[in-house]
């Protein structure tokens, strides 16, 4: 069997991370370079002349034209943080270099912070992943299936109507050679035609060929402007059928990772967890660059206060 070169990437080693991002000065310099690649630009007047002010541990850019003071993290996902930047970079490293993510408890141990602080950091970064994933859609041939998060409860109802389960849709775009290319995982309110239509408009390009089982709700992909190819449902045979090979493989991997990494996943936070798996999978071809890519887009994502983190989010 040929070696899977994507799976056996070296990624970014801990030594390389320390060399590039091991100090506060290095982390700050990288953020400045990524936010203003052509030089400082005042967010108010657009001026490019500035003075650098040191106020305690803060480094402020003061515009020479309008006298506005700003920092490299102002207006970004890092806004108002009291944590050293090197802890943020270390968190980004752990969230991007592991296939299954990292729990807030484990992240807290590695960063030397409280579990609550680690939770805020990880969910802010997963929010960045969620918003980035919203900008991309699947095209070509797409395998789609329904799934649930949450197991059977003792003495409770079984099947689709069981309480405590979170419904979501998995979609995998395949290449011309039949290999998986991109993935989308979206929480839904239920498996209804109008809900599938709504989600399909957000995650699929018009004209995509969507392969599903014969669950009636999947007719919604046609209303979303896509071609629909339903396959006869025959129980376990359908699950094992090569037609659904990749979407079922992805579902198995995601559920195993969630169960193995996180103690519990609350329904209202499910979109972020699902988006983090999709983000890593869709950028798996260059594992070493994933840290810099996430840090770069974090600088272009608006602040996410804790009170907003706690609110329920729609799917990406």
N, C-alpha and C positions, 0 to 999 in steps of 0.2 A: 504494500500500500504506500502511495506517495505521501511524503511528509507534508502536513498542513503548515505552510510557512507563516500564515497569519496567526495560527494558534501558538506557534513556537517563537514568536517575536521576543527579543530581549527586553523591549520596553525601556524605561528609564530606571537605572539602578539607584539604590540609596546613595551610593558614593557620588554618582553623577548629580543627583539632586542636591546633595550637600555642597558640591563644588559650584553649582550654578545659583542656588537659592538658599544657601545655608546661613546667611546673615541678613539683618534688617536692611542694611544699606543696599545689598544686592537685590532684594525683593522690591524695595522702593524704586531703584533705578530701572528695573524691568517694567514696572507699572507705568512710570513716566514715559519710557520709550514706546510702550504699546498704546498708551492713551493719546500721546501727541507724537506720532512718528516723524512729523515734519517740524517739530518744535512746538513750544507752548502756544496755546490759543485761548484767550480769555473767553469764558462762557457768556459774558455779558456784552462786551463790545467787540470781540473778535481780535483785539490787539495781540501782538506777538512779543512785546517788550515786557519784562517783569523783573521783580526783585524777589529773591528767596529769603523768607523769614523763618527763623527757628524760634518757636514758642513752646518751651518745655520739650516734650517728645514729638511735637507736631512740626511738620515742614509745610509752610504756606507759600503759595505763589501769589504775589501782589502785582496786579496789572499796573504798569507805569502810566497807562492812559486814563483809566477810570478808577483806579485805586481799589478795585475789587480784590478781595482775598479769597483764594480757593485752595483746595488740596487735591492731590491726584486721585483720592478716593471719593471726593464729594460728588453726589448725584449718581453713584454707582452702587452695586450690591454690597460693597465694603463700607458704605457711608456710615459715619458715626461710630465706627468700631473702636473699641478700647483695647482690642487684642493686638499683639505684634503681628506685622504682616507675615513674618516667617511661619507663624502658626496657621494662618490662612493658606499659605502656599503648601504647608505640610498636609493640611486637610484636602486640598485639591489633589495632591499627589495620591493620597490614599483612596479618594473617590474615583480617580481615573485609571489607576494602574491595576486594580483588582476587578475581575470579571463580575463578581457578585456584590460589589459595593462593600460597605463597612457599617456596622451598627454604631449608634451614638455612644453606647457604653464602651465599646472598644476604641472608638475615636477619642473619647475623653481620656482614656488611659494613655494613648500614644501622644496626645497633645499636652497632657498635664493640666487639663481644665475640668470643670464640672460637667456632668452628663447633660445638664440643661443647656449649657453653653455649646457643647458639641452638637446637640440636637439642632440648635439655631443655625450653627455654621453649616451643617450638612444639608438642612432644608433650604437655606438660602441658595446654596450651590445647586441643589437639585431643582430649585425654582428657575435658575438660569438655564439648566438643561431643558426643562419643560418649555420655556419660552422660545428657546432656540429650535427645539423639535417642531414647534407649531409652524415654523416658516418653511418646512419641507414637506413635500407630498410624494406618495408612491405612484409609479407609472408602470406601463407594460403589463406583464402577467403578475397578479397578486393573489396569494392564497389567504383566505379569511376564515376565521372560526370564532365561535363564542366560547367563553370560559368564565370561571368564577375564582375568586380568592376567598379562602375560608373553608374550613373542613366541616364535617358532619358533627352536630352537637348531640350529646347523649339525650335520648328521649324526644328529640325534636323531629320535625318533618324532614323527609329526605327529598332529593331531587331539586328541580329548578326553583321551587317555591320555598325552599328552606331558608329560615331566618339567619341573619348574621353573615350572609355571603355577599360579596361585592362583584357584580357582573362587569365584565370588560370584553372588548373585542381585540383580537390579535390579527394583524395583517402583515404578510411578508412578501416583499417584491423579489422576484427571482430573475436571474439573468437568462440570456438565450440558451446557455448551456445547462440551465436547470439548477444553478447554485443560488443560495440566498444572497441578496444584495443589501436591502434595507428592511427595517422592521418598524412597525407602529403598534403601540399598546395603549388603548384608550378605555377609560372607565365609561360606562353608559348607565342610564337610569333603569334600563330594562331592555329585553330583546324584543323590541317592537319595530315595525317597518319604518315609522317616522323617525325613530331614534337612530336606526342604522343609516337612514338617508342623511340625517344631520351630520353624523360622524363621518360618513363617506365623503361628503362635500368638503370636509376639513382636511382629510388625510389622503384623498385620492385625486389624481389628475383626471380630468374628463377624458373618456375613451379607454380607460384602463380595463383590462380583462380580469374580472374578479371571479375566482373559483371558490365555491362554498359548498356546504352540504345543503339539504333541501329544507332547512328550517325556514318557515314562511317569512320571517322578518328580513331575510337577506335579499328579498325582492326590492328592498329599498335602495340597493346600489344602482339599479336601473334608473330610478327617479333622480339619482344624483348625477346622471349623465355617463355612467359606466356600463360596459357590457357585462353580462352575468352568465356564468356557466355553472349551474347547480349540478352536483354529482349525487347519485343515488346513495342514500344513507343506509348502510348495512351493518350497524353496530361496530364491533371491534375491527371488522375488515376495513371500514372507512378510515379509522384511526391509523391503521397500518398501511393504508394505500399510499403509493408513491405520489399520488396527486396532492395529498396533504402532508407530505413528508416533512417539509421545512416548518410549516406553521405549528405542527404538533411537536417537533423537536424544540422550537423556540419556547413554546408553552411549558414543556417539561423542564427546560433549563431555568426559565424565569421562576417557576413555582418552587423548584428545588433550592434556588439561590435565596429566595425570600424566606423560606422555612429555615434554611441553614444560617442565615445572617441576622435576621431581625426577629426579636421576641414577639412583636405584634405590629400590625399595620392597620391603622385606623382608616375607615372608609374615606373620610374627607381628605386624607393625605395620600391616598392611593395614587392619584395622577402623577405626583412627584416621583414616587418610587418606580412606577412603571416607566415614566419618561427617562429616568436615570439609566435603566437597562437599555432602552432604545437608543439613547445618546451614545453610550459606550459601544453598543453593537454596530451602529451606523458609522462609527469612526474607528473601527478596530484595525483598519489597514495600516495605521501609523500610530501605534500605541505610545511611543515616546513623545510624540507631538501633542498628545491629548491634553497634557497639563497646560501647556502654553495656550492652546486653543480655548480651553475653558476659562483661563484667567483673562484672556483677551476679550471674550464675549461678556465676562462678568463686569468689565469696565464699561460696557455698553448696555447694561441692564439696570433699570431704575431701582432705587432702594426698596427693600421689602422689610418693613418693620415687623416686630414680633406679633403684634395684634393682627396683621394681615396673614402672617404665616399660619395662624391658628384657624383661619377661615377655610371653608371648603373651596376647592378649585375645580373648574371644569377640565375636561380632558384636553390633551395637546394635539 
